[in-house]
Amino acid sequence: MYKYILIIIFFFKIGFASNFSLDQFEIEINSNFLGKEVVLFGNKDKDSDVIFIFEGENKKAKLTTKVKEGFLWINETKELNNQPSFFAIFTSPKKTLNEIFLFSKLKDRHLLISNSSLELHKIRKAMKVKNLYIEEELESLSGNLFLKKFLIPDNISPGNIKVYMYELKNNEIVKKVSKNLQIKKGGISFKLEKLLKTESFIYIIILIAISLLLSLVTNLIFRKK
Amino acid sequence: MNFYLPIAEISINIYILISLGVGIGFISGLFGIGGGFISSPLLILVGIPPAVAVGTTTVQVFASTSTGVVSHFQRKNIDYQMGLTMVIGGLVGTLFGVLILNNLKTIGLIDNYLNSIYIILLIITAVFILYETAKVNIVHKNKKFKLHQHSWIHGLPFKIKYRKSKLYISVLAPLLIGFFIGVLTGLTGIGGGFILIPCMIYFLGMKTISVIGTSLFNITIVSFVSLFLQIYINQNIDFVLALGLIISSSIGAALAARIVDILDQENLKVTFGMLLLIISSFLAYDLFRTPENLFIINYV
């Protein structure tokens, strides 16, 4: 709770120019990473609308569509280049995706909401299943303050998430602010992945040695007397 | 309580992992199998990506068979000549299997094909076990019958003597069997003992006393090589998941060892056959039922 009080005090102090911040700009994926709640907060002009877009780094992906053939469900797979690894849209007041499509300057900048095609619909749906796509309304606090808590899921890919704030007046973008949210692997997770990718031989030798050792030790401990 | 699997890139509940490992180990210990063909599909069922499930199962298979091979080595129950012939076929086969797996992963059809392969393998094995049990207990209850009969395999060329097993058969037979099991190891992560042992007894005509040691010897070497191929070609072995599975399955196997003697062996075989049919029906149901999600995205 104290965090939100500080947020409100902070924005009353800096004045009323539209701006935003996050409670953290760096998230570390380690062995006990189960996803991370991020708090987005800020203030806006009373006559303006705001749209926030969180866009993860573009990566190669495969989109699988389940298709029924006879009695069986089989996969049809399409390779995709440059798909954002995470995407979230937060609006105030609430806007549907169809309304967002009307802002051509905005949709042209973000591939995933660039049109209402069936393929993009499939991608958004597939990402939503993995909690990698969010479409929600910002929570309004007193005055012109807003707040949004959301979860960065545990299956997030490491990399940079660009955070864009678009301020709209009379359906025109009047201000754009962007910041970065960094997702990086740390601790043993990072070391293991690095070892696997750069020193595969050592990775497998350590794994074999530990496997044999564990297998022998557990056999000794639990063997029938 | 969840924890993060760094290579699978998902988190898993620790209790699910432990239960899974203990369950797999318990079944392995009870029925004298490696358990790889149960752990791969079960890992996929709990949400581990298929390629990671296959790679990680190979580690578990290697760990569980390598300790067994040591005890058979001490008891001199291994036919090295036969084992090495199968290993040669197995090494070529496992390379094929890993490359096929890599190709299926690339074209995105891995879960369809793996599921179908597991279903076929599990059903064939279940039917075989139930048939053999029924044959021994119902049809031939009071009759003596030959363990194996001469078939087309014994007519193949390039015959050599296998002194330990007292066999004079074509080198092609163990090579082909080894190759087939190797493909399965590379493609699905299983050790293949549940197919290899009946093949060695019924097709090659080996004596039961050296069959288990020789099959463990073959599986250990083939899975050892498969580990390297999986790491270099597919990079799909999760360290944390592998260690969790090894520890918990060893506990399960030890628990099974304590009760296996008080259970009726024939009933155990029937239970095992039924268990295989249940697992395969779960997998088959997955192919026929309307999927919860029609669209799936995977980042490369």
Interface residues (C-beta under 8 A of the other chain):
Chain A: I29 N30 S31 N32 F33 L34 G35 K59 K60 A61 K62 L63 T64 T65 K66 K68 F71 L72 W73 I74 N75 T77 L80 Q83 S85 K122 I123 K125 A126 M127 V129 K130 L132 D154 N155 S157 K185 I188 S189 F190 L192 E193 L196 K197 S200 Y203 I204 L207 I208 I210 S211 L212 L214 S215 L216 T218 N219 I221 F222 R223 K224
Chain B: N2 F3 Y4 P6 I7 E9 I10 S11 V59 F62 A63 S64 S66 T67 I107 G108 L109 D111 N112 F224 L227 F228 I231 Y232 Q235 I237 F239 V240 A242 L243 I246 I247 S250 I251 A253 A254 L255 A257 R258 L287 F288 R289 T290 P291 N293 L294 F295 I296 I297 N298 Y299 V300
